[in-house]
């Protein structure tokens, strides 16, 4: 048999660790578990080339199951013609292979069909082998254990060097202020929590006891499908990287660059992400309680915060720079103006003693606080977000009708 479709774990003897193989990513098979036509069409448009790989290890092995009933999951080093990008993240696969840092090459058991191949240390990949072409016109070319160890060490060293060469992420003043405002206004996002989701009224106790006593009048058996089974069924709807493999290296007329393969895998991740968004919207649209909540949000003019512990209803107003002036500042540490320092004997209806409001000096900490003005600039952004959320809810309601 020249093709194993699919190969199983017991077929790993045909591909010992360190073997050079040709692989091709089957994009349509990768998205097949999603069972979505749009995802299939998008995957079919992605490029499908052939790439050189080195079998590194097996993973996801169930040691309690028979080997001839388990799929073949492999992790591979990626190799290609020419130096990688960046050039130092490379390991030569031929004698006297030039390297920008003088790294010595690793020599395979036999010369490769291509004279200028390197391991690209930053382009490893994992996946399931769904088809294996076992016919090989020549001997199996592989790396010995020492050479595999050199490649693995190079991957570790290059990852550290690349991480050290990258500058630390900088957080701008606007981003820091945005995060602070987001934390302060997090209550506005709580409208999506179950606390604000309308709940169906519970039946009276008499009705519950009557139903329990009578049982199912139709005599139909209860559903045997549990929620756990349904959850496990949904979990299987996910992207799976699936490869076709050739043991004969001459089966590839031209090798694709490893970066192209990883770019394709990232594109499949985006396809899965878009599918997930569509599924979430579909689930939300099919839930009656979500529909009622969407209608309430779309038609509401004010937000009620009673359930969040606040006792009053209030509108969210936008504060711009012109609405807060220096003369509006009040020093609450002053005993004359702080309502907490009036004392229990002061009647609530009597006005506080007349005082002169204090304006913070130009050099004070409050005047120097840049985040205060940044918050005021970012509050309109949250107001626009509220409008956008309301528009989305209106579209969901109209789509149901």
C-alpha positions in Angstrom: 0.0 0.0 0.0 1.5 3.3 -1.1 -0.9 5.6 0.8 -2.0 5.3 4.4 -5.3 7.2 4.7 -5.3 7.9 7.5 -2.1 6.7 9.2 -2.2 5.7 12.9 0.2 5.8 15.8 1.5 2.3 15.0 2.7 3.6 11.6 5.3 5.8 13.4 8.0 3.2 12.7 8.0 4.4 9.1 9.0 7.9 10.2 11.6 7.7 13.0 12.4 10.9 14.8 14.8 13.1 12.9 13.5 12.0 9.5 13.2 14.5 6.7 9.7 14.5 5.1 7.6 16.6 2.7 4.3 18.0 4.2 1.4 20.0 2.8 -1.3 21.6 4.8 -4.8 20.5 3.8 -6.7 23.7 4.5 -10.2 22.3 3.7 -9.7 19.4 6.0 -8.5 21.8 8.7 -11.8 23.6 8.8 -14.0 20.6 8.2 -14.8 20.2 11.9 -16.4 23.6 11.8 -19.1 22.4 9.4 -19.5 25.8 7.9 -19.7 26.6 4.2 -18.2 30.0 4.4 -15.2 28.7 6.3 -14.7 26.0 3.7 -14.8 28.5 0.9 -12.3 30.8 2.6 -9.9 27.9 3.3 -10.1 26.7 -0.3 -8.7 30.1 -1.4 -5.6 29.7 0.7 -2.3 28.6 -1.0 -1.3 25.0 -0.6 2.4 24.3 -1.1 4.9 21.6 -0.2 7.4 22.2 2.6 10.4 20.4 4.1 10.1 19.3 7.7 12.1 17.3 10.2 10.1 15.1 12.6 10.8 16.3 16.1 8.4 14.5 18.4 5.0 12.9 18.8 2.4 14.4 21.1 -1.2 13.9 22.4 -0.7 10.1 22.9 -3.2 8.1 24.8 -1.2 5.4 26.5 -4.3 3.6 27.6 -5.7 3.1 24.0 -4.4 0.8 21.3 -1.8 2.3 19.1 -3.6 1.2 15.9 -6.7 3.3 16.9 -5.0 6.6 17.6 -4.3 9.4 15.0 -0.7 10.4 14.3 0.1 13.8 15.9 3.5 15.2 15.1 5.7 18.2 15.9 8.2 19.1 13.2 11.1 21.5 12.7 10.7 23.6 9.6 13.4 23.7 6.9 13.7 25.6 3.7 16.1 26.9 1.1 18.3 29.8 2.1 18.6 31.7 5.4 15.6 32.4 7.6 14.4 35.9 8.6 16.1 37.0 10.8 19.2 35.3 9.4 20.7 34.3 12.7 17.6 32.1 13.4 19.0 29.4 11.0 20.9 26.1 11.2 22.8 25.0 8.1 22.1 21.5 6.7 25.1 21.2 4.4 28.9 21.4 4.9 30.4 24.8 5.2 26.9 26.4 5.4 27.5 30.2 5.9 25.9 31.7 9.0 26.0 35.3 10.2 27.2 34.3 13.7 29.4 31.4 12.6 27.0 28.7 13.9 28.2 25.2 12.8 25.8 23.2 10.5 24.3 19.9 11.2 24.9 17.2 8.6 22.1 14.8 7.6 22.8 11.1 7.0 22.7 11.8 3.2 22.8 15.0 1.2 19.5 16.6 0.6 18.2 17.0 -3.0 18.6 20.8 -2.5 22.1 22.3 -1.9 21.2 25.3 0.3 18.8 24.2 3.0 18.6 25.5 6.5 16.5 24.8 9.5 14.4 27.9 10.3 14.4 27.8 14.1 11.4 30.2 14.5 9.1 28.4 12.2 8.2 25.1 13.9 4.7 23.6 13.5 2.4 20.9 14.8 -0.4 18.9 13.3 -2.2 15.7 12.6 -1.0 13.5 9.7 -4.2 12.5 7.8 -2.5 10.9 4.7 1.0 9.4 4.4 2.6 8.5 1.1 5.0 5.8 2.1 6.6 5.0 -1.3 10.2 6.2 -1.3 12.5 5.9 -4.2 15.6 6.4 -2.1 16.8 5.9 1.5 15.3 7.8 4.4 17.4 10.9 5.2 17.5 11.8 8.8 19.4 13.6 11.6 21.1 11.6 14.3 20.3 12.2 18.0 23.2 14.7 18.5 22.2 16.7 15.5 18.6 16.9 16.7 19.9 18.1 20.0 21.9 20.8 18.3 18.8 22.0 16.4 16.7 22.0 19.6 19.3 24.0 21.4 19.5 26.5 18.5 15.8 27.0 18.7 16.0 27.8 22.4 18.9 30.2 22.0 17.4 32.0 19.0 14.1 32.4 20.9 15.9 34.0 23.8 18.0 36.3 21.5 14.9 37.4 19.6 13.1 38.2 22.8 16.0 40.1 24.2 16.3 42.2 21.0 12.7 43.4 21.1 12.2 46.6 23.0 9.7 46.5 25.9 6.2 47.6 25.0 5.5 51.3 25.8 2.2 52.4 27.2 1.3 55.9 26.2 -0.4 58.4 28.4 -3.6 58.0 26.4 -3.6 54.2 26.7 -3.0 54.4 30.5 -5.8 56.9 30.9 -8.1 54.8 28.7 -7.5 51.8 30.9 -8.2 53.8 34.1 -11.4 55.2 32.6 -12.4 51.7 31.4 -11.9 50.4 35.0 -14.0 53.2 36.5 -16.8 52.8 33.9 -16.8 49.0 34.0 -20.3 49.1 35.4 -21.6 50.1 31.9 -20.4 46.8 30.5 -22.3 44.9 33.2 -25.5 45.2 31.3 -24.4 42.1 29.4 -24.1 40.1 32.6 -26.8 37.7 33.8 -27.7 40.3 36.5 -29.5 42.4 33.8 -30.8 39.5 31.7 -34.6 39.2 32.1 -35.5 35.9 33.7 -38.6 33.9 33.1 -41.0 34.0 36.1 -40.8 30.9 38.3 -44.0 28.8 38.4 -45.9 28.8 41.7 -45.0 26.1 44.2 -48.4 24.4 43.8 -47.8 24.0 40.0 -44.3 22.6 40.6 -45.6 20.0 43.1 -48.5 19.1 40.8 -46.1 18.6 37.9 -43.8 16.5 40.1 -46.6 14.3 41.2 -48.2 13.8 37.8 -45.0 13.3 35.9 -44.9 13.2 32.1 -48.4 12.6 30.9 -47.3 11.8 27.4 -45.3 8.8 28.5 -42.4 9.8 26.3 -39.0 8.9 27.7 -36.8 11.8 28.9 -34.0 12.9 26.7 -30.9 10.9 27.3 -28.6 13.6 26.0 -27.0 15.4 28.9 -25.7 18.9 28.8 -22.1 17.5 29.2 -22.6 15.5 26.0 -23.8 18.6 24.2 -20.9 20.6 25.4 -18.4 17.9 24.3 -20.1 17.9 20.9 -19.6 21.6 20.5 -16.0 21.4 21.7 -15.2 19.2 18.7 -16.2 22.0 16.4 -12.8 23.6 16.3 -9.9 24.2 13.9 -7.5 21.2 13.5 -4.2 21.5 11.6 -4.1 18.5 9.3 -1.2 17.6 7.0 -0.5 15.3 4.1 3.0 13.7 4.2 5.4 12.2 1.7 8.4 10.2 2.7 10.0 10.6 -0.7 11.7 14.0 -0.8 11.8 14.1 -4.6 8.0 14.3 -4.6 8.3 18.1 -4.2 9.4 19.9 -7.4 9.8 23.2 -5.4 9.9 23.9 -1.7 7.8 26.6 -0.2 9.3 28.9 2.5 8.4 27.9 6.1 7.1 31.4 6.8 4.5 30.9 4.1 3.2 27.7 5.9 2.9 29.5 9.2 1.2 32.5 7.5 -1.4 30.0 6.1 -1.9 28.6 9.5 -2.5 32.0 10.9 -5.0 32.7 8.2 -6.9 29.6 9.2 -7.0 30.9 12.8 -8.6 34.1 11.5 -11.2 32.0 9.6 -12.0 30.1 12.8 -12.3 33.4 14.7 -14.7 34.8 12.1 -16.7 31.5 12.3 -16.8 31.9 16.1 -18.2 35.4 15.8 -21.0 34.2 13.5 -21.9 31.4 15.8 -22.0 33.7 18.8 -24.4 36.1 17.0 -26.5 33.1 15.9 -26.8 31.8 19.5 -27.6 35.3 20.8 -30.3 35.8 18.2 -31.9 32.4 19.0 -32.3 33.0 22.7 -35.7 34.6 23.7 -34.3 36.2 26.8 -31.5 37.7 24.8 -34.1 39.1 22.4 -36.0 40.7 25.2 -32.8 42.2 26.7 -31.7 43.5 23.2 -35.1 45.1 22.7 -34.9 46.7 26.2 -31.4 48.1 25.5 -32.3 49.3 22.0 -35.3 51.2 23.3 -34.0 52.4 26.6 -33.2 56.1 27.1 -31.6 55.8 30.5 -29.6 53.2 32.4 -30.8 52.0 35.7 -28.2 51.2 38.2 -30.5 50.0 41.1 -29.4 46.4 40.7 -25.7 47.4 41.0 -26.2 48.9 44.4 -27.1 52.5 43.5 -30.4 53.9 44.6 -31.0 56.6 41.9 -31.5 56.6 38.2 -29.2 58.9 36.2 -28.2 59.6 32.7 -24.6 59.3 31.6 -23.5 62.7 30.5 -20.4 63.5 28.5 -18.0 65.9 30.2 -15.7 67.9 28.0 -12.9 70.2 28.8 -15.1 73.3 28.8 -17.5 71.9 31.4 -14.8 71.8 34.2 -13.2 75.1 35.0 -10.6 75.9 37.6 -13.1 77.8 39.8 -15.1 74.5 40.1 -12.3 72.9 42.1 -13.1 72.5 45.8 -10.7 71.3 48.5 -12.7 68.7 50.4 -10.1 68.6 53.1 -11.4 71.9 54.3 -13.7 71.3 57.3 -16.0 74.1 56.2 -16.9 72.7 52.8 -16.7 68.9 53.4 -20.2 67.6 54.1 -18.6 64.7 56.2 -17.1 67.3 58.6 -20.3 69.3 59.3 -21.0 67.1 62.4 -24.1 65.3 63.5 -25.6 68.3 65.2 -25.8 70.3 61.9 -29.3 70.1 60.4 -29.3 68.7 56.9 -31.5 71.5 55.6 -29.2 74.3 56.7 -26.6 75.5 54.2 -22.9 75.1 55.1 -21.0 78.1 56.3 -19.9 80.5 53.6 -16.4 79.8 52.5 -14.0 80.8 49.8 -13.4 78.0 47.3 -9.8 77.1 46.9 -8.4 76.8 43.5 -5.4 74.3 43.2 -2.2 76.1 42.5 -0.4 75.5 39.2 2.3 73.4 40.9 -0.1 71.2 43.0 -0.4 67.5 42.4 -4.0 67.8 41.3 -3.1 70.4 38.7 -0.3 68.2 37.4 -2.5 65.1 37.1 -2.5 64.5 33.3 -4.9 61.5 33.5 -7.8 63.8 34.7 -7.9 65.6 31.4 -7.3 62.5 29.5 -10.3 60.9 31.2 -12.4 63.9 30.1 -11.2 63.5 26.5 -12.0 59.8 26.5 -15.4 59.9 28.0 -17.0 60.8 24.6 -15.4 57.6 23.2 -17.4 55.6 25.8 -20.5 57.5 24.9 -20.0 56.6 21.2 -19.4 53.0 22.2 -22.8 53.0 24.0 -24.5 54.3 20.9 -22.8 51.6 18.8 -23.9 48.8 21.2 -27.5 50.2 21.1 -27.4 50.1 17.2 -26.2 46.5 17.2 -29.0 45.5 19.6 -31.5 47.2 17.3 -30.2 45.3 14.3 -30.5 42.0 16.3 -34.1 42.8 17.2 -35.0 43.8 13.6 -33.3 40.6 12.3 -35.5 38.5 14.4 -38.7 40.2 13.2 
